[in-house]
Amino acid sequence: AGKSKGARNKAKAQAASQEAVSVEPVADVAEEAKPQNGEVTEAPAAEVAPAAEVAAADVEKEEGDVAEAAQAAEKPAEGELHLYPVSVKTQSGEKLELQLSPGDSVIDVKQFLLDAPETCFYTCYDLILHTKDGSTHQLEDYNEISEIADITAGGCSLEMVAATYDERSIRSHLRRVRELLSLSSLHVSLSTSLALQQESAQAKNADAGKTAHQELDGLNFMEDTTVALTNLLASAPAEIKCVDSIVFSSFNPPPSYRRLHGDLIYIDVVTLEGSKHCITGSSKSFYVNASNGSILDSRPLKQSHEASTLVGLLQKISAKFKKGFREILDRKASAHPFENVQALLPVTSWLGAHPVPEHRRDAARAEDSVVLSYGTELIGMQRDWNEELQSCREFPHANPQERILRGRALYKVTCDFVDAAVKGAVGVINRCIPPINPTDPECFHMYVHNNIFFSFAVDSDYEQISKDQKPDCQNGSGRSTPVPSPALGAKADSGVAPDSKTEESNSVLEGPTEAQIADSEQATYASANNDLKGTKSYQEADISGLYNLAMAIIDYRGHRVVAQSIIPGILQGDKSDSLLYGSVDNGKKISWNESFHAKVVEAAKRLHVKEHVVLDGSGNPVKLAATVECKGIVGSDDRHYILDLMRVTPRDSNYIGLQHRFCVLRPELVASFVEAESIKKSPTEKVPDAPTESNGQEPDDIASGSDATAASVEEHDKSDETPVSTPAESNDMTAEILFNPNVFTEYKLAGSPEEIEVDEALVKKVGSYLLDTVIPKFVQDLCSLDVSPMDGQTLTDVLHSNGINVRYLGKVAGMIKHLPHLWDLFSAEIIVRSAKHVVKDILRQSPDHNIAPAVAHFLNCFFGKVLAASSKGSTGSPQSKTQKKSSESASSKKGQSAFSQLTSDGVWSDIKEFAKHKYQFEAPDDVRVGTKRVAVLRNLCQKVGITIAARKYDLHSTTPFQPSDILNLQPVVKHSVPTCTDARKLMEAGKIRMAEGTLNEAYALFSEAFSLLQQVKYILA
């Protein structure tokens, strides 16, 4: 069955094995998207029962998209999906009963069997379907059961028949056995361990009536901050040892004369009893051979020592293995179901075990680390991420079930892409992957690995800064232009260069200053973040025939790497005229294509972008419905791709100026503004309610609130004038709420001055709406506890859901000074975000052998009191960044560490300066002692990817951290994984019901939303 990533359907396996509630594995069509490796991937988690019918009656009352989504989601409740019992006979003769749907695929059934305790170690077998009339059918992996036989008539059964191994499948089998023998797939978390403790405590005290008291125990464990970290890490499960070692034998590979007898692999096993065995893995079975010493003897040692699986053989030759393996299965069965689920997206922790567990010899682990794959498959073709993604997007999605299948396929492929992108980015930053343009400066290197394009987020403005003053280019510390796309990078030889804002640079960077360098560093993050947000926006618009690339942003060791799927044919140099739309030279030449423009206009309507005219470098007018710097490219697959979407939303009129060129408004704000303006024209609605409509949205829901309004935006004229509404029922005001994304930019706009002034006035109006309406309403919600962020992440989420950019943190903080708990939260978040940039700068400067000491020294400067190493130099007056760079380079030449020059006063001076520059926040003098240190430490570690030992720290001491406390540095990822639109709309409807006090209806809507999320994203990932 190929590789397995853990017991994804463990909850289903428990239910089936205990003959409890039967659930249905829904057909997973992700594999239809042209899988490249022939491996079985994970099936979805069990479907949750649909919501009660009372929800349907209530949801029908909702207006617009919410009602449509709820009505659509009801359809499964009306009986579209039915479950039918099908018995399964295992290879060992045991019988299981599954509840299947005719639409289930064979892959779903195999995945379930891979997770069931009775069959989890069978990986190479065929499924035979026996029907009621006595006929038999051999099932292929990608078949749906309904294509083979009608299971609705009953009397059907499945039989697992051992298949022959090949070199690939027998290695997959060995990998699966190693996974089963370890508890690494259990994701032990504090919340689930506390929940299990609570359940056991309630069971013990059920008769004594102490449940209420038990719930209150331990709530104050955070009061003593000096020992708090030891309480925040769940204890690791005790190791269960089944076998001493299982390794590839040094007899490998089998000699040619043994291959002719079916030998595929030799395995050396040392049992807990101390006996050593050499096992032959052949095409039909595993058996203990008679080898002894250094000479291979392939004869079977005993005829009884043979089995079709390695686990079956080990159970025969070792009683301790049999006992330990049963304990492992029992441990996994008793764990919380969510702990058995392997997350598709990377999971990181800011705390590690203390004392650090002993690192023991493990030959199997060593074998896996020999080859530096960085996410690639060592056998078979590499996955074509772009083809998989676009094929999934082309799935039909007319009805709810089709949308579920399409959403699941997109989610799975995108998560796999993110996982591969993270591994590849780590290889790029560790200099293990060679660039495709090695002759260029290192900061402009581009990489292709595993069919993914990687580039550093660098600033072309840095080319204008003299080398002795600019930050080290090789560290790729900043950029003001879009990340070089695969299209542009590949076309360098043909004269097409990445965007370069040389005109801006010449006028602004004549005499670089520290503030200008800081601006350039910030443009790195702003442009990459904006590109990701723009990609999500176009994904949400979901225009047929208009495609986006898969994209992920990986921050690791102070570097920012952008990973993208590759446009077909772009690296082979064919279709040199593939640029059909937009500009690659900063607007000097703007390409245009009518069919491409029609698709972009359709997306622009949904994104509230106005069709407008700009002038190219020669003064020729060009009609666009996007920004000038976007690029529309046709690939060799004849699909139309749009990329470099840094400014899908208009500029923030409150941040005008070249240094703020990437300050754009959030899509949630644009949607809220459009809704508020349309409500003003409706006498039956109240305007103040408008900003709160999006309060509960997820932070990555791009343009979510605009669907209903965008649907009513008229088909406007393709002339140069403003759009004209045609449908009589449409609102005139709504038709006019289309934003020109190129106002307040360096690009030349065509049209009359009056028209340009109207476009600018609209952008200024939405900026004023943010300052005058949204932010005050948000502050009001904070004060009334309608919104209650608990930490930095929830604060960021709620800001984004209200359409407020994080750069307004300082402004909002100034409005809640009278509330200490909110002031502490906002000030801590600003300090942590500012400190993040300081520590990333340190990480970029640090070689591999100094990473842990550098991080520990920074944390000591941040939390402790580190003075200058010598009396030379001023500790009170901070150096400029250029001075520090030169001093750091000088110290490195002398063999000293650059970070050793840092002092607490210098670090805090940099943090305060950054907070003032970026967030307009004047950090008070007592900010160093007033912050909640454990919360700040957690927030900082999560944002940078630091893992520290969970030991007792005296955070008030001079140097609370040691280099040995730094256990890991992990990549931090931002991605474009799609969201489930139907589930989101149901969640919004449920929140409305809950606000109205109708809790039963809200619960029904939430249950339906969770059911959809579970079907699309497995266990609510």
LINVENCOR-V37334 format. One record per backbone hydrogen bond with DSSP energy under -0.5 kcal/mol. CO is the residue of the C=O (numbers start at 1). NH is the residue of the N-H. If there is no record, write none. Layout:
CO|NH / CO|NH
This chain:
1|40 / 6|8 / 7|10 / 9|13 / 10|14 / 11|15 / 12|16 / 13|17 / 14|18 / 15|20 / 16|19 / 23|25 / 23|99 / 24|26 / 24|47 / 27|29 / 29|32 / 30|33 / 31|35 / 32|34 / 36|381 / 39|41 / 45|26 / 52|55 / 52|56 / 53|57 / 54|58 / 55|59 / 56|60 / 58|61 / 59|62 / 63|66 / 63|67 / 64|68 / 65|69 / 66|70 / 67|71 / 68|72 / 69|73 / 70|74 / 71|75 / 72|75 / 74|77 / 74|78 / 75|78 / 75|80 / 76|79 / 76|81 / 84|100 / 86|98 / 87|158 / 88|90 / 88|96 / 89|160 / 90|93 / 94|90 / 96|88 / 98|86 / 98|100 / 100|84 / 101|104 / 102|146 / 104|145 / 105|109 / 106|110 / 107|111 / 108|112 / 109|113 / 110|114 / 111|115 / 112|115 / 112|116 / 116|119 / 116|120 / 119|122 / 121|123 / 123|125 / 124|163 / 126|128 / 126|161 / 127|139 / 128|130 / 128|159 / 129|131 / 129|137 / 130|157 / 131|134 / 135|131 / 137|129 / 137|139 / 139|127 / 140|143 / 141|107 / 143|106 / 144|147 / 144|148 / 145|148 / 145|149 / 149|151 / 150|153 / 151|154 / 156|87 / 157|130 / 158|89 / 159|128 / 159|161 / 161|126 / 166|170 / 167|171 / 168|172 / 169|173 / 170|174 / 171|175 / 172|176 / 173|177 / 174|178 / 175|179 / 176|180 / 177|181 / 178|182 / 179|182 / 183|186 / 185|187 / 186|188 / 189|193 / 190|194 / 191|195 / 192|196 / 193|197 / 194|198 / 195|199 / 196|200 / 197|201 / 198|202 / 199|203 / 200|204 / 201|205 / 203|206 / 205|209 / 205|210 / 210|214 / 211|215 / 212|216 / 213|216 / 213|217 / 214|217 / 216|219 / 218|221 / 220|223 / 223|225 / 224|227 / 224|228 / 226|953 / 227|230 / 227|231 / 228|231 / 228|232 / 229|232 / 232|234 / 239|241 / 240|242 / 242|272 / 245|270 / 247|268 / 249|252 / 255|258 / 255|259 / 256|260 / 258|261 / 258|263 / 259|262 / 262|283 / 265|281 / 266|249 / 267|269 / 267|279 / 268|247 / 269|271 / 269|277 / 270|244 / 270|245 / 271|274 / 275|271 / 277|269 / 277|279 / 278|289 / 279|267 / 279|281 / 280|282 / 280|287 / 281|264 / 281|265 / 283|165 / 285|282 / 286|307 / 287|280 / 287|289 / 288|301 / 288|302 / 292|295 / 295|292 / 297|290 / 297|291 / 299|290 / 302|305 / 304|306 / 305|288 / 307|286 / 309|313 / 310|314 / 311|315 / 312|316 / 313|316 / 313|317 / 314|318 / 318|322 / 319|323 / 320|324 / 321|325 / 322|326 / 323|327 / 324|328 / 325|329 / 326|330 / 327|331 / 328|332 / 329|333 / 330|334 / 331|335 / 336|339 / 336|340 / 337|340 / 338|341 / 339|187 / 340|342 / 341|343 / 350|948 / 352|950 / 358|360 / 362|366 / 363|367 / 364|368 / 365|369 / 366|370 / 367|370 / 367|371 / 370|372 / 371|373 / 373|376 / 383|385 / 384|388 / 385|389 / 386|390 / 387|391 / 388|392 / 389|393 / 390|394 / 392|395 / 399|403 / 400|404 / 401|405 / 402|406 / 403|407 / 404|408 / 405|409 / 406|410 / 407|411 / 408|412 / 409|413 / 410|414 / 411|415 / 412|416 / 413|417 / 414|418 / 415|419 / 416|420 / 417|421 / 418|422 / 419|423 / 420|424 / 421|425 / 422|426 / 423|427 / 424|428 / 425|429 / 426|430 / 427|432 / 427|433 / 428|431 / 432|434 / 437|440 / 441|444 / 442|445 / 445|456 / 446|436 / 446|437 / 447|454 / 449|452 / 451|566 / 452|449 / 453|564 / 454|447 / 455|562 / 456|458 / 458|460 / 458|481 / 459|462 / 460|463 / 461|464 / 462|465 / 466|469 / 466|470 / 472|475 / 473|476 / 478|459 / 485|489 / 486|490 / 487|491 / 489|492 / 491|494 / 491|496 / 492|495 / 495|497 / 500|502 / 501|505 / 502|506 / 503|507 / 504|508 / 505|509 / 509|511 / 513|517 / 514|518 / 515|519 / 516|520 / 517|521 / 518|522 / 519|523 / 520|479 / 520|524 / 521|525 / 522|526 / 523|527 / 524|528 / 525|529 / 526|530 / 527|531 / 528|532 / 529|533 / 530|534 / 531|535 / 532|536 / 533|537 / 534|538 / 535|539 / 536|540 / 537|541 / 538|542 / 543|546 / 545|640 / 547|642 / 550|565 / 551|976 / 552|563 / 553|555 / 553|974 / 554|556 / 554|561 / 555|972 / 556|559 / 559|556 / 559|561 / 560|457 / 561|554 / 561|563 / 562|455 / 563|552 / 564|453 / 567|570 / 568|636 / 569|573 / 569|574 / 575|578 / 578|580 / 578|634 / 581|632 / 582|591 / 585|588 / 587|617 / 588|617 / 588|618 / 589|591 / 591|582 / 593|597 / 594|598 / 595|599 / 596|600 / 597|601 / 598|602 / 599|603 / 600|604 / 601|605 / 602|606 / 603|607 / 604|608 / 604|609 / 605|608 / 608|739 / 610|612 / 612|624 / 613|750 / 614|622 / 615|748 / 616|619 / 620|616 / 622|614 / 622|624 / 624|612 / 627|630 / 628|583 / 630|583 / 631|633 / 631|643 / 632|580 / 632|581 / 633|635 / 633|641 / 635|638 / 639|635 / 639|641 / 640|547 / 641|633 / 643|631 / 644|646 / 645|648 / 650|665 / 651|653 / 652|655 / 657|660 / 658|661 / 660|663 / 662|664 / 663|652 / 666|669 / 666|670 / 667|671 / 668|672 / 669|673 / 670|674 / 671|675 / 672|676 / 673|677 / 674|678 / 675|679 / 676|680 / 677|681 / 678|681 / 679|682 / 681|683 / 682|685 / 686|689 / 687|690 / 689|692 / 690|693 / 691|694 / 692|695 / 694|697 / 698|701 / 700|702 / 701|704 / 703|706 / 704|707 / 706|710 / 707|711 / 708|712 / 709|712 / 710|713 / 714|716 / 727|730 / 731|735 / 732|736 / 733|737 / 734|737 / 736|738 / 739|610 / 739|741 / 740|743 / 742|745 / 748|615 / 752|756 / 753|757 / 754|758 / 755|759 / 756|760 / 757|761 / 758|762 / 759|763 / 760|764 / 761|765 / 762|766 / 763|767 / 764|768 / 765|769 / 766|770 / 767|771 / 768|772 / 769|773 / 769|774 / 770|775 / 773|777 / 774|778 / 775|779 / 776|780 / 777|781 / 778|782 / 779|783 / 780|784 / 781|786 / 781|787 / 782|785 / 791|795 / 792|796 / 793|797 / 794|798 / 795|799 / 796|800 / 797|801 / 798|802 / 799|804 / 800|803 / 803|666 / 803|805 / 805|808 / 806|809 / 808|812 / 809|813 / 810|814 / 811|815 / 812|815 / 812|816 / 813|816 / 816|819 / 818|820 / 819|823 / 820|824 / 821|825 / 822|826 / 823|827 / 824|828 / 825|829 / 826|830 / 827|831 / 828|832 / 829|833 / 830|834 / 831|835 / 832|836 / 833|837 / 834|838 / 835|839 / 836|840 / 837|841 / 838|842 / 839|843 / 840|844 / 841|845 / 842|846 / 843|846 / 847|850 / 848|851 / 850|854 / 851|855 / 852|856 / 853|857 / 854|858 / 855|859 / 856|860 / 857|861 / 858|862 / 859|863 / 859|864 / 860|864 / 865|867 / 866|904 / 866|905 / 876|878 / 880|884 / 881|885 / 882|886 / 883|887 / 884|888 / 885|889 / 886|890 / 887|891 / 888|892 / 889|893 / 890|894 / 891|896 / 892|895 / 897|900 / 898|901 / 899|902 / 903|907 / 904|908 / 905|909 / 906|910 / 907|911 / 908|912 / 909|913 / 910|914 / 911|915 / 912|916 / 913|917 / 914|918 / 915|919 / 915|921 / 916|920 / 920|922 / 921|923 / 924|927 / 925|928 / 926|929 / 926|930 / 927|931 / 931|933 / 932|936 / 933|937 / 934|938 / 935|939 / 936|940 / 937|941 / 938|942 / 939|943 / 940|944 / 941|945 / 941|946 / 945|970 / 947|967 / 947|968 / 948|352 / 949|951 / 953|955 / 954|957 / 958|865 / 962|965 / 963|966 / 965|949 / 965|967 / 968|947 / 972|555 / 974|553 / 979|981 / 980|984 / 981|985 / 982|986 / 983|987 / 984|988 / 985|989 / 986|990 / 987|991 / 988|992 / 989|993 / 990|994 / 991|995 / 992|996 / 993|997 / 993|998 / 994|997 / 997|999 / 998|1002 / 999|1003 / 1000|1004 / 1001|1005 / 1002|1006 / 1003|1007 / 1004|1008 / 1005|1009 / 1006|1010 / 1007|1011 / 1008|1012 / 1009|1013 / 1010|1014 / 1011|1015 / 1012|1016 / 1013|1017 / 1014|45 / 1014|1018 / 1017|1021 / 1018|1020
